[in-house]
Amino acid sequence: MIKLFFILLALLFFTACQQVSIKKPKTIKIEKHEFSQRVTATAYTSHTSQTDTTPFLAAWNNKLSPRRKSIAVSRDLLKKGLGNGVRVRISGLRGIYRVRDKMNKRWKNKIDIYMGTNRKKALRWGRRKVTIRWGKKEIIYLNVKPVKAVKSIKAKAMPKDKQTPSPKHPNNLNLLGL
């Protein structure tokens, strides 16, 4: 009985002393950039003369409202990340506008600023060159926790006559006659 106790104590000691490698925490830096582009900006209103039979319905089925700041973008700007709902800043104008509409395929590098039903305001705006900015400039740091790696001892399949009993592994207790 005492012999068994010492063998189990030795096994516990050997398994507790196995190598454990702990890696340092790794920090990953992710940068998101703000994009900008110089475009031609015109204005449009919700009148059936400028649109189709549904003047308050945009191309993505968004409902346009004179209270909301909305813009339409040309199709080439869609490929640059100016999709439905993207927030945009326009130089010379206050506030943040949302992309809620897309323009006809014939237009390139152009935006249309929605002016509600105010035709005079749209005519005063005319055609201007503006710089639009979208996306956020931010840096995100992620700490990745290390995974503890424990070295395990694997018993190899060998013929019984060539196996030597080892008290280091619990599978070998039956070979010791215990």
N, C-alpha and C positions, 0 to 999 in steps of 0.2 A: 504494500500500500504506500509506503514512504517512497519507494522507487518510482511508482507511478506519479506521485505528487511532484518529485523533482524533475521527472521527464516533462510533465505538463508545464511546470514552472519554466523550464528551459525553452520549451516551445513558445510559450507566451513571451519570453524575453527576446527570442530570435525574431518573432513576427513583429514585435513592437519596435525593433531596431532597424527595420527595413528602411531603405532610402526614400525620402520624400523630397521631391524637388518643388519648390515654390517659386514661381516666376513673379517678377515685379509687375505691378499694375501697368497696363499699357494705355496710353492716352491717344485717342484718334482725333485729329482735327479735321472738321468738315467746313468748308467755306461756301457760302451761297452769295452770289454777286448780284448787284443791281445792273439791269440792262438799260441802255438808252439808245434812242435813234431819232434822227432828224426826219420829220415827215411833213407832208402838206396836210393842213387841217382846214376843212370846210364845215359848214353847219347844215343841219336838216331839222325839219319839224314834222309833226304828225298831221299831215294833210293828205287826203286821197290823191291830190295832184302830184305829190312827191313820192308817194308809196303806192301800194295796191289797195284793195278794198278793206284791209284791216290795218289802219294806220298806227294803232297802238300795240301791234304784235310784231315782235322782231323775228329775225330768221331762225333763232334757236328756240322759238316759242316763249321768249321772255316778254312779259308785259311791260311796256314803256310807260313811265309816269313823268310828268313835267317836274315833279318834286325831286326825282332822283337824277343824279349826274351819271349819264350814260354816254357811251361812244360806240360807233361802228368802226370796224377795222377792215382794211383790204385783205384779201386772201393770202398774200405773201407774208403779211405780218402774223397770220395765224401760225405759220411754220416756225416763227421765231419765239413762240411761247405766249402770244397774246390771244389766248382762247377765251371761251365763255366764262365770265365772272372774274377775270384777272383785274387787279387794281392797278390803275395807271395815274401818274401825275403828269400834267401838261404844263409846260413852261408858259407863264403869263396868265394862268388861271389858278384860282384858289381851290383847294380841296382835292379829293381823290375821286376819280371817275372809274366806273366799271365797264368792262367790255360786255355789251349786251346784244350786239348786232354785228352782222358781217356784210360787207359790201359786195357789189357785183364783181365778177371775175376780171372785168376789163381794167379795174383800178389797181394801181401798184403804189406802194409806199405812201399810203394815204389813210387818214382817219376822218370820220364825220362826227362832229360833236352834236349831241341831241339837245335841242333848244325847246322842247315841249311843243306848244302851239304858237309860240311867239315868233311870227315870221319876220317882223322888223328887226328883232335881235339877231336872227340868223343872217339877214341881209347886211346888217352892220358888221357882223363878224367877217363876212366875205371869205377870202382865201388867204391863209397865212402859213408861213413856215414855222413850225414849233418843234421843240424837243420833248419827246415823251420818255418817261422813266417807269419801269416796272420791275417787280421782283424786290427782294429785300437783301441788303448787304448785312450779313450776319456770320458770325463764326461760332460753331458749335463744338464743344469739347466733350467727348464721350470717354468715360473711364471704363475699360474692359477689365472685369475681375479675372484673375488667373485661375486656372483649374489645377487642383492638386493631382499630381501624377504619382501613383504608388507602384513601385516595382513589385511585380508578383512573380513567385517561383512556380514554374510549371513542371510537372512530372512528365518525363519522356517515357514513351512506351518502349520498354526493353524486356527481353526475356527474363523470367524470374531467376534463372541461375546466374545472370550477370548483374542483377540489381544488388546494390549495397544499401543496407538500411541506414537511413539518415534521420536523426532526431529533429532535424530542422523543419520537416514537412509533416503535417498531420496525416497525410495519406500513407505514410510509411510506418505508422504505429503498429499495424498488423504484422509487418515484417520483423519487428523487434520482439514479437511474441506477447504483446500486451493486449 
